[in-house]
Amino acid sequence: MTASLQGDETTAFNTIDQTLASSGPKATIDGLINQLESRGEYRALLDALLLKARFELGLPLVQVGSLNDVAEPQRTQYEERYVEAIRKVGGLLLGSGQLVAAWPYFRAIGEKDPVKNAIDAYVPSGEPGDETLGQVVDIAFNQGVHPSRGYGLILDNYGACSAITAFEHLPQDDTVRNPCGDQLVRHLHAQLVANLRDEISRRGQPLPPENAPIGELVSDRPWMFSDDAYHIDISHLGSVVRIASNLKDPESLQMAIGLTDYGRDLSERHNYPGEPPFENLYVDYGYYLRALAGEDVDAAIAHFTAKLPTIDPEIPLEERIDDPMPAQVLVRLLLRIGCAEQAIAVAEKYLAGIPDSMLTCPGIAQICQIASRPDELARIARSHGDLVNYAAAVLQSGAKN
């Protein structure tokens, strides 16, 4: 410690002694709080605020033992002051730009919004090895304070590969996943459009209008894909197209459709097969995404209906070994486009008897509820010996009547 710092500390201690002698305990504590706040010593400030709370509540100034040992109403009053003190110190840290240091304080009292707002306003330094960026991403994304903004920071600063990996770790909650998927689609779309326009310009070809969709950029330009050429990381393209199937934003859906238009023209070498019913990845997802956007709906239903397995009525339901995924995909599509009645028929034929916990789409009971058809649920439940859903259906029908 330098001589000047030692002098400052000596002055601070002397000030406490002098204030106590001249003005008493309350002024001493208030002076200590003001001094620590002005010096930015926020951890010590919290202790000083709690010291003030104990003084004003008539508690021992040095806490001994557990707070549970304190009698009511003082215990509740002290707990309230404790929360106020933490909130004040956390706010001061945010005000001084110390977002990372502020989070533990707000986390302790279960308040995310102040830190979430600070994350919204956060701008990375752009310097290599920025440790604060990683810490903010951890708070926003991994700790769930602001997942969509944290995801945007990953995408903008660590790239699509890291963002795709991070997406797989998101909770199965559309309110969280959809904004992140939206950002990913927009990012890859912008990247691909820029690369395609650069290619057209490099070839000396006239550029389409600025907002031309990807389909227009690649249409009648087969030379773009000659010699197995591609303009974006193919693994990223496939992953983002799969993720896009859950999107709801119309503009993002159109961008995702553009990605399938591009992928469809890739050479066979780069057109990797997918899992049923998306064996032809870009063609199949093209049908699916267009239907979600309200385009060629009947064609999409027919396309995925044709992928359903043939049912042998001689084989009992419990002995079938058909892959249920094509039926689940069709059910999800039908529900998304408002065809719940058709979804009931598909689910009854192909998914009845499969526990809801093993499905990636709503089960029959949920579908009937969505379609407001308790009568259908009662009929199906009775035919499968499902007493619980039958009871729920008839009770619901009775309530409506």
C-alpha positions as CSV (number, residue, x, y, z in Angstrom):
1,M,0.0,0.0,0.0
2,T,1.4,3.4,-1.0
3,A,1.8,6.3,1.4
4,S,-1.1,8.2,-0.2
5,L,-3.5,5.2,0.1
6,Q,-2.4,4.7,3.7
7,G,-3.2,8.4,4.3
8,D,-6.7,8.1,2.7
9,E,-7.4,5.1,4.9
10,T,-6.3,6.9,8.0
11,T,-8.5,9.8,7.1
12,A,-11.5,7.5,6.6
13,F,-11.1,5.9,10.0
14,N,-10.5,9.3,11.6
15,T,-13.7,10.5,10.0
16,I,-15.7,7.7,11.5
17,D,-14.3,8.5,15.0
18,Q,-14.9,12.3,14.6
19,T,-18.5,11.8,13.3
20,L,-19.4,9.4,16.0
21,A,-18.1,11.9,18.7
22,S,-19.8,14.9,17.2
23,S,-23.0,13.6,15.6
24,G,-23.7,10.2,17.0
25,P,-24.2,6.6,15.5
26,K,-26.9,7.4,12.8
27,A,-24.8,10.1,11.2
28,T,-21.7,7.9,11.4
29,I,-23.4,5.1,9.5
30,D,-24.9,7.5,6.9
31,G,-21.5,9.1,6.4
32,L,-19.9,5.6,5.9
33,I,-22.5,4.7,3.3
34,N,-22.0,8.0,1.4
35,Q,-18.2,7.5,1.6
36,L,-18.3,3.9,0.2
37,E,-20.7,4.8,-2.5
38,S,-18.6,7.8,-3.7
39,R,-15.5,5.5,-3.8
40,G,-17.3,2.8,-5.7
41,E,-16.7,0.2,-3.1
42,Y,-20.0,-1.6,-3.7
43,R,-19.3,-4.8,-1.8
44,A,-18.5,-2.9,1.3
45,L,-21.5,-0.6,0.7
46,L,-23.8,-3.6,0.9
47,D,-22.4,-4.5,4.3
48,A,-22.8,-0.8,5.4
49,L,-26.4,-0.8,4.3
50,L,-27.1,-4.0,6.3
51,L,-25.3,-2.4,9.3
52,K,-27.8,0.5,9.0
53,A,-30.7,-1.9,8.9
54,R,-29.6,-3.7,12.0
55,F,-29.0,-0.5,13.8
56,E,-32.4,0.9,13.0
57,L,-34.2,-2.4,13.8
58,G,-32.5,-2.7,17.2
59,L,-30.6,-5.8,16.2
60,P,-27.0,-6.6,17.2
61,L,-24.7,-4.6,14.9
62,V,-22.5,-7.6,14.3
63,Q,-24.7,-10.5,13.3
64,V,-24.1,-13.7,15.2
65,G,-25.8,-16.9,14.3
66,S,-28.6,-17.4,11.8
67,L,-31.3,-14.9,10.8
68,N,-33.8,-17.6,11.8
69,D,-32.8,-16.9,15.4
70,V,-34.2,-13.4,15.1
71,A,-37.8,-13.0,16.4
72,E,-40.6,-11.6,14.3
73,P,-41.4,-9.0,13.2
74,Q,-37.8,-8.0,13.1
75,R,-36.7,-10.9,11.0
76,T,-39.2,-10.1,8.2
77,Q,-38.3,-6.4,8.4
78,Y,-34.6,-7.2,8.1
79,E,-35.2,-9.5,5.2
80,E,-37.0,-6.6,3.4
81,R,-34.1,-4.3,4.1
82,Y,-31.7,-7.0,2.8
83,V,-33.5,-7.1,-0.5
84,E,-33.5,-3.3,-0.8
85,A,-29.8,-3.2,-0.1
86,I,-28.9,-5.8,-2.7
87,R,-31.2,-4.1,-5.2
88,K,-29.5,-0.7,-4.6
89,V,-26.0,-2.1,-4.9
90,G,-26.9,-4.1,-8.0
91,G,-28.4,-1.0,-9.6
92,L,-25.2,1.0,-8.8
93,L,-23.1,-1.7,-10.4
94,L,-25.3,-1.6,-13.5
95,G,-25.1,2.2,-13.6
96,S,-21.3,2.1,-13.6
97,G,-21.3,-0.4,-16.5
98,Q,-20.4,-3.5,-14.4
99,L,-23.1,-5.8,-15.8
100,V,-21.3,-9.0,-14.9
101,A,-20.6,-7.9,-11.4
102,A,-24.2,-6.8,-10.9
103,W,-25.8,-10.1,-11.9
104,P,-25.0,-12.1,-8.7
105,Y,-26.8,-9.4,-6.7
106,F,-30.0,-9.5,-8.7
107,R,-29.8,-13.3,-9.0
108,A,-29.8,-13.5,-5.2
109,I,-33.2,-11.7,-5.0
110,G,-34.6,-13.4,-8.1
111,E,-34.9,-10.3,-10.3
112,K,-33.8,-10.6,-13.9
113,D,-35.3,-7.6,-15.6
114,P,-32.7,-5.0,-14.7
115,V,-29.9,-7.2,-16.0
116,K,-31.9,-8.2,-19.0
117,N,-32.3,-4.5,-19.9
118,A,-28.6,-4.0,-19.5
119,I,-27.9,-7.0,-21.8
120,D,-30.1,-5.4,-24.4
121,A,-28.0,-2.3,-24.3
122,Y,-24.6,-4.1,-24.1
123,V,-22.2,-3.6,-27.0
124,P,-19.1,-5.8,-27.1
125,S,-15.8,-4.1,-27.3
126,G,-14.8,-6.0,-30.5
127,E,-11.4,-6.7,-29.1
128,P,-9.9,-10.2,-29.5
129,G,-10.3,-12.3,-26.4
130,D,-12.9,-10.1,-24.9
131,E,-13.6,-11.9,-21.6
132,T,-16.6,-9.7,-20.7
133,L,-18.4,-10.9,-23.9
134,G,-18.1,-14.5,-22.8
135,Q,-19.3,-13.7,-19.4
136,V,-22.3,-11.7,-20.7
137,V,-23.2,-14.6,-23.1
138,D,-23.0,-17.0,-20.2
139,I,-25.4,-14.9,-18.1
140,A,-27.8,-14.2,-21.0
141,F,-27.8,-17.6,-22.7
142,N,-26.6,-20.3,-20.3
143,Q,-28.2,-18.8,-17.2
144,G,-31.4,-17.9,-19.0
145,V,-31.5,-14.1,-18.3
146,H,-32.0,-13.1,-21.9
147,P,-31.6,-16.2,-24.2
148,S,-32.6,-14.5,-27.5
149,R,-30.1,-11.7,-27.0
150,G,-27.4,-14.1,-25.7
151,Y,-28.0,-16.2,-28.8
152,G,-27.6,-13.1,-31.0
153,L,-24.3,-12.4,-29.3
154,I,-23.1,-15.9,-30.1
155,L,-24.2,-15.7,-33.7
156,D,-22.6,-12.2,-34.3
157,N,-19.4,-12.9,-32.4
158,Y,-18.7,-16.6,-32.6
159,G,-20.4,-17.5,-35.9
160,A,-23.1,-19.8,-37.3
161,C,-21.3,-23.0,-36.3
162,S,-21.3,-22.1,-32.6
163,A,-24.9,-20.8,-32.9
164,I,-26.2,-24.0,-34.4
165,T,-24.5,-26.0,-31.6
166,A,-25.9,-23.6,-29.0
167,F,-29.4,-24.0,-30.5
168,E,-29.5,-27.7,-29.6
169,H,-29.1,-26.8,-25.9
170,L,-32.0,-24.5,-25.8
171,P,-35.0,-25.5,-23.7
172,Q,-38.0,-27.1,-25.6
173,D,-39.9,-23.9,-25.4
174,D,-41.0,-22.1,-28.6
175,T,-41.0,-18.7,-26.9
176,V,-37.3,-19.2,-26.4
177,R,-36.4,-21.3,-29.5
178,N,-38.3,-19.4,-32.2
179,P,-36.6,-16.0,-31.7
180,C,-33.2,-17.7,-31.8
181,G,-34.1,-19.8,-34.9
182,D,-35.4,-16.6,-36.5
183,Q,-32.0,-14.9,-36.0
184,L,-30.2,-17.9,-37.3
185,V,-32.3,-18.1,-40.5
186,R,-31.8,-14.3,-41.1
187,H,-28.1,-14.5,-40.5
188,L,-27.5,-17.4,-42.9
189,H,-29.9,-15.9,-45.5
190,A,-28.1,-12.6,-45.5
191,Q,-24.8,-14.4,-45.8
192,L,-25.9,-16.5,-48.7
193,V,-27.6,-13.6,-50.6
194,A,-24.4,-11.5,-50.3
195,N,-22.3,-14.4,-51.6
196,L,-24.7,-15.1,-54.5
197,R,-24.8,-11.4,-55.5
198,D,-21.0,-11.3,-55.4
199,E,-20.9,-14.3,-57.7
200,I,-23.3,-12.8,-60.2
201,S,-21.3,-9.5,-60.1
202,R,-18.0,-11.3,-60.5
203,R,-19.3,-13.1,-63.6
204,G,-20.2,-9.7,-65.1
205,Q,-23.9,-10.5,-65.0
206,P,-26.6,-7.8,-64.3
207,L,-27.6,-7.9,-60.7
208,P,-31.3,-8.6,-59.8
209,P,-33.1,-6.0,-57.7
210,E,-31.7,-5.5,-54.2
211,N,-34.5,-7.4,-52.4
212,A,-34.8,-10.2,-55.0
213,P,-35.4,-13.6,-53.3
214,I,-32.8,-16.4,-53.5
215,G,-35.0,-18.3,-56.0
216,E,-34.7,-15.3,-58.4
217,L,-30.9,-15.1,-57.8
218,V,-30.3,-18.7,-58.8
219,S,-33.0,-19.1,-61.4
220,D,-31.6,-19.6,-65.0
221,R,-28.1,-19.5,-63.7
222,P,-27.0,-23.2,-63.7
223,W,-23.4,-22.1,-64.0
224,M,-23.6,-21.1,-60.3
225,F,-23.6,-24.8,-59.4
226,S,-21.3,-26.2,-62.0
227,D,-18.3,-28.3,-60.9
228,D,-20.1,-29.0,-57.5
229,A,-19.9,-25.3,-56.6
230,Y,-21.6,-24.0,-53.4
231,H,-21.7,-20.6,-51.7
232,I,-22.4,-21.3,-48.1
233,D,-21.3,-24.0,-45.6
234,I,-23.5,-26.9,-46.6
235,S,-23.7,-28.4,-43.1
236,H,-24.9,-25.0,-41.8
237,L,-27.5,-24.8,-44.6
238,G,-29.0,-28.2,-43.8
239,S,-29.1,-27.5,-40.1
240,V,-30.8,-24.1,-40.4
241,V,-33.4,-25.5,-42.8
242,R,-34.3,-28.1,-40.3
243,I,-34.5,-25.5,-37.5
244,A,-36.7,-23.3,-39.7
245,S,-39.6,-25.7,-39.6
246,N,-40.7,-24.3,-36.2
247,L,-40.7,-20.7,-37.2
248,K,-43.8,-18.5,-37.3
249,D,-42.6,-15.2,-38.5
250,P,-43.8,-14.8,-42.2
251,E,-40.7,-12.9,-43.3
252,S,-38.3,-15.5,-41.7
253,L,-40.3,-18.3,-43.3
254,Q,-39.9,-16.7,-46.8
255,M,-36.1,-16.5,-46.1
256,A,-36.1,-20.2,-45.1
257,I,-38.0,-21.1,-48.3
258,G,-35.2,-19.3,-50.2
259,L,-32.6,-21.5,-48.5
260,T,-34.5,-24.6,-49.7
261,D,-34.6,-23.1,-53.2
262,Y,-30.9,-22.8,-53.1
263,G,-30.3,-26.2,-51.6
264,R,-32.5,-27.9,-54.2
265,D,-30.1,-26.8,-56.9
266,L,-26.9,-28.0,-55.3
267,S,-25.2,-30.9,-56.9
268,E,-26.0,-34.4,-55.8
269,R,-22.6,-34.5,-54.0
270,H,-23.8,-31.7,-51.7
271,N,-27.4,-32.7,-51.4
272,Y,-27.2,-34.9,-48.3
273,P,-30.2,-37.2,-47.6
274,G,-32.2,-36.5,-44.5
275,E,-34.3,-38.6,-42.1
276,P,-37.9,-39.6,-43.1
277,P,-40.1,-37.9,-44.1
278,F,-37.4,-35.4,-45.2
279,E,-35.3,-37.8,-47.2
280,N,-34.9,-35.2,-50.0
281,L,-34.0,-32.5,-47.5
282,Y,-34.5,-29.3,-49.5
283,V,-37.4,-30.5,-51.6
284,D,-39.3,-31.9,-48.6
285,Y,-38.7,-28.9,-46.4
286,G,-39.6,-26.7,-49.3
287,Y,-43.1,-28.2,-49.3
288,Y,-43.4,-28.0,-45.5
289,L,-42.2,-24.4,-45.2
290,R,-44.3,-23.2,-48.1
291,A,-47.4,-24.7,-46.5
292,L,-46.6,-22.9,-43.3
293,A,-46.4,-19.7,-45.3
294,G,-49.8,-20.4,-46.8
295,E,-48.5,-21.5,-50.2
296,D,-49.4,-24.7,-52.0
297,V,-51.0,-26.1,-48.9
298,D,-52.9,-28.9,-50.6
299,A,-49.7,-30.0,-52.4
300,A,-47.8,-30.2,-49.1
301,I,-50.6,-32.3,-47.5
302,A,-50.6,-34.7,-50.4
303,H,-46.8,-34.8,-50.4
304,F,-46.5,-35.9,-46.8
305,T,-49.6,-38.1,-46.9
306,A,-47.9,-40.1,-49.6
307,K,-45.1,-40.8,-47.2
308,L,-47.3,-42.5,-44.7
309,P,-46.8,-46.2,-44.4
310,T,-49.4,-48.7,-45.7
311,I,-51.4,-50.1,-42.8
312,D,-52.1,-53.8,-42.7
313,P,-55.4,-54.1,-40.8
314,E,-54.5,-57.7,-40.0
315,I,-51.6,-56.7,-37.8
316,P,-52.6,-55.5,-34.3
317,L,-51.8,-51.9,-33.5
318,E,-49.3,-52.9,-30.7
319,E,-47.4,-55.1,-33.1
320,R,-46.7,-52.6,-35.8
321,I,-43.2,-51.5,-36.4
322,D,-43.8,-48.7,-38.8
323,D,-41.7,-45.5,-38.2
324,P,-44.2,-43.1,-36.6
325,M,-42.2,-40.0,-37.6
326,P,-43.9,-39.3,-41.0
327,A,-47.3,-39.3,-39.3
328,Q,-46.1,-37.0,-36.6
329,V,-44.7,-34.6,-39.1
330,L,-48.0,-34.5,-41.0
331,V,-49.9,-34.0,-37.7
332,R,-47.7,-31.1,-36.8
333,L,-48.1,-29.6,-40.2
334,L,-51.9,-30.0,-40.2
335,L,-52.2,-28.4,-36.8
336,R,-49.9,-25.5,-37.8
337,I,-52.1,-24.8,-40.9
338,G,-55.4,-25.1,-39.0
339,C,-56.5,-28.5,-40.2
340,A,-57.1,-30.1,-36.8
341,E,-59.9,-32.3,-38.0
342,Q,-57.6,-34.0,-40.5
343,A,-54.9,-34.3,-37.8
344,I,-57.3,-36.3,-35.7
345,A,-57.8,-38.8,-38.5
346,V,-54.0,-39.2,-39.1
347,A,-53.3,-39.5,-35.4
348,E,-56.0,-42.1,-34.9
349,K,-54.8,-44.2,-37.7
350,Y,-51.1,-44.0,-37.2
351,L,-50.3,-42.8,-33.6
352,A,-53.0,-44.3,-31.4
353,G,-51.5,-46.4,-28.6
354,I,-48.2,-44.5,-28.6
355,P,-47.7,-42.7,-25.3
356,D,-47.7,-39.0,-25.5
357,S,-44.3,-38.9,-23.9
358,M,-42.9,-40.7,-26.9
359,L,-44.4,-38.3,-29.5
360,T,-42.9,-35.2,-31.0
361,C,-46.4,-33.9,-31.8
362,P,-49.5,-33.5,-29.7
363,G,-51.3,-36.7,-28.8
364,I,-54.8,-37.6,-29.8
365,A,-56.4,-36.1,-26.7
366,Q,-54.6,-32.8,-27.2
367,I,-55.5,-32.7,-30.9
368,C,-59.2,-33.3,-30.1
369,Q,-59.0,-30.5,-27.6
370,I,-57.5,-28.2,-30.1
371,A,-60.2,-29.1,-32.6
372,S,-62.9,-28.7,-30.0
373,R,-64.1,-32.2,-30.6
374,P,-64.6,-34.0,-27.3
375,D,-67.1,-36.3,-29.1
376,E,-64.2,-37.6,-31.3
377,L,-62.0,-38.0,-28.2
378,A,-64.8,-40.0,-26.5
379,R,-65.2,-42.2,-29.6
380,I,-61.5,-42.9,-30.0
381,A,-60.9,-43.4,-26.2
382,R,-63.7,-45.9,-26.0
383,S,-62.4,-47.9,-28.9
384,H,-59.0,-48.1,-27.3
385,G,-60.2,-48.8,-23.8
386,D,-58.9,-45.4,-22.5
387,L,-61.1,-44.8,-19.5
388,V,-59.4,-41.5,-18.4
389,N,-59.6,-39.7,-21.7
390,Y,-63.1,-41.1,-22.2
391,A,-64.2,-39.6,-18.8
392,A,-62.5,-36.3,-19.7
393,A,-64.3,-36.2,-23.0
394,V,-67.8,-37.0,-21.7
395,L,-67.4,-34.6,-18.8
396,Q,-66.3,-31.9,-21.1
397,S,-69.2,-32.6,-23.5
398,G,-71.6,-32.5,-20.5
399,A,-70.1,-29.2,-19.3
400,K,-70.7,-27.7,-22.8
401,N,-74.3,-28.9,-22.8
